[in-house]
């Protein structure tokens, strides 16, 4: 969705810059989420005994 929003805007506008930043942020989150999920699964398997 951010891609189509960015295409609709002038590449030099502040709004286009914000859309690009949002796109990059969510790409980062998508790349990081699997590691986060794996840490959660490890925590659940350990019975959350560490208290953290």
N, C-alpha and C positions, 0 to 999 in steps of 0.2 A: 504494500500500500504506500509506503514512503517513497518507493521508486516512482510510482505514478504521480504522486504529489510533487516530487522534485522536478519531474519532467514538465509539469504544468507551470512551473515558475521560471522566471529569469534566473539563469545560473549565477548571476552576480548579486542577487537580492539577499538581504538578511534572512528572509523567510526560507529561501533555498538552503542557506547555511544551516539553519535550525533543523530543517527536514533531514539534511545529510547527517547532522549530529545525532538525531533520533534514530535514523537508520543504522548508523554505526554502533550506537549504544545497544540496540536490540540485537544486532549481530553478535556483539560481545556477550550479551546475556545468554543467547542461544548456544554459543560455544562453551560457556562456562557451566551451564545447567546440568550437563551429564556428570561432571565431576562432583557437583553439589549433591546430585541424587545418589551417586555412589557412596559418598561420605555418609549420607543419611541412612542408606541401607546397611552400611557397616555398623553404624551406631545402633540401629534397631536389632541387628543380629547379636550385638554384644550385650543386649538387654539394658542399654542405657545406664550401665553400672557406674560410669565415670561421673555422673551427676552434672554433666555439662550440656 
